[in-house]
Amino acid sequence: MKTPLQSTPLQVEISDIDLSPGPFCMSFQFSLEKLKASIDRFGVLNPPYLVKISAFTVVAGYRRLLAARELGWADIPCRILPGDLQSLDTLLLNLHDNLTVRQFNPIEKGMVLTRLARYITEEEILRDYMPMLDLPSNRHTLRLYLGFEDLDDAVKVSVATGRLSVKAVEAIRVLSREDQREINRLFTTLKWSVNLQWRACLWITEIASREGQSVREVIEDIAELATKGTMNNPQKVRAIVKALRERRFPAIMESERSFKKVISHIALPSKVRVVHPPFFEGTDYTLEIVFRGGEELMETLARLQNTAGLDEITDFWKTKT
Amino acid sequence: MHQFKIRRILLEREAGEDSIAQRIRTRLPDVPITPVAPDDLALDRDIEELDKQSLRMVHFSGEFLKPCPGTPRYICCGYQILHVGINCPMDCSYCFLQSYLNQPSLRIFSNLANKLDAIGAIIDSHPGRIFRIGTGEFTDSLALDYLIGWTDTLLPFFSSKRNCILELKTKTTCIENLLKKRDVGQRIIVAWSLNTPRIIAHEERNTASLESRILAARSCQKAGYVVAFHFDPLIHYPGGREEYEEVVQLMERHLDPETIIWISMGSFRYMPDLKWVIKRRFPKTQIFDGEFIKGLDGKLRYFKPIRVEMYANLFEKLKKWYDDLGVYLCMESDDVWSQSLGWSPEKTGCLSEYLDERVKKLMRG
């Protein structure tokens, strides 16, 4: 059994504590209101842990200290850790203290991993700590989370609050901070699904690269759609996605249009549909007939035989390169 | 000749006595050697960075000769891969090895020479079949030849085989050893992967320039070797059409078309996961700017009319230069073949026959 951690109780003046987010801090974008209400009513049930470096540095209980300060407390009961405690142990104390009472948001997980990476190997992080944070144990994910510290602050807030998905961050993290902010603004003014957000991120950056434009210029082109008063939120998102798709895949969209145009001129019997091969890559079209019985099927087939224009279904991909 | 930097040698225990391992120790006397167990991966560095400056000598227990897996639902060439090693000292942004490899470092199979008899037995047991064999699928065939001496081992062996050829694919000018071995080069094809100077400069890190590749090919032709070229991956970008045409003009200026056995064309394609590895390692790459769709094999590839246009344009220029270059498409569909080249082998077996005929025609003796 491990030796219990030694600490000394002490009533500490809050003004003697360094309350900037220190080397052990793993809190980002949080509300103190509930905590303040709790402390106001019952006091600090679990005292913060401090270590004396030059000033008192917070090891665990950062939020409790901020809440107490906002409540106007002058001092607070704390536990003081020995000054010779290893930094890794101090960090792990805070990690375990947090894990028992709350979920980390993605930015906080990035903070935890970044701090751990100062003391232990990637292999140890992958093996022991990624599962602890409910993250898949692969280097790709680890790199992604380690990179969160370099994100623009507004982007961090969006990720922490769930308005910008981690998947979208993957697509935009190599962009300049200014470009990150532009994309972030687009996603925080409208409500997007994770998948559409990711696709839009990808397409915006790829359109910018294809057309030699900046991300901001691409976003400016589509920004008008986001402000159209005649559309509701989902309609605006759909309109933006459609506009981006048109611009990102002009040849594919042209073939789609040619196909739809030809099909729309064919008077297909009701409950009959022609489906083109995915992306026109294969060569086989599919004919779908919905029917209730053999009699209806025979009728539909007879009508199909006399339908004009079926011979115009051809290789639509040849229409445009 | 360009020599690639090797910082350390990882010597797996069983590889110590193999001839290639002994040779490398004498060629790199100043490079530190660390003995490792085959299952000891602790010294391996970051897999995504591929650790291209560590040479790990591996006593390979797998099969050395294997059919190329090709790709489902597209026409493949029926090639055989001779596994001499994995990973390569160059660093092309589009390289599939980045998501394929599960272990870093340059892995050299040091017991190749010991396995040649078994490989010979397979080849000899099918006298009616032509084995088109290549070493350039998982590594560059020549980049490390100055260290490893693959050509010293392989050329005498293959020169004695009448029903096979060995294709050495490269992006380098490491042909010194080849030029010294004219007498054993009869069954050898020296092949270069070609691209435009722009793509080479931006996407093919540490490789030889286009012109030096073509000049190296000319030297090999002059030394009596049959050569081949692979325009793979073709990248679609503004101005690319003209730049690929200029590549053909350069070939025309320096090469003898009569001893070119084949020229393949393949457009950029990739497994979905590779994109994220590439974007992380090469954030400024523009290879994803094109219009990609999910192909029938699950790989992302250019929308069909874009592929057809690239192939047809390049084919037209090649054909104008010389009408019998053995041009074929790598991993393409029947309709893309027909639209691009005006004919199609229709299936893998027929493309194999076509390439076998090229072997019979150009590799006499």
Interface residues (C-beta under 8 A of the other chain):
Chain A: R139 H140 R143 E170 V174 E206 S209 R210 R248 F249 P250 A251 I252 S255 P278 F279 F280 E281 G282 T283 D315 W317 K318 K320 T321
Chain B: D46 I47 E48 W276 V277 K279 R280 P283 Q286 F288 D289 E291 I293 K294 G295 L296 R301 F303 K304 P305 I306 V308 E309 S333 D334 D335 Q339
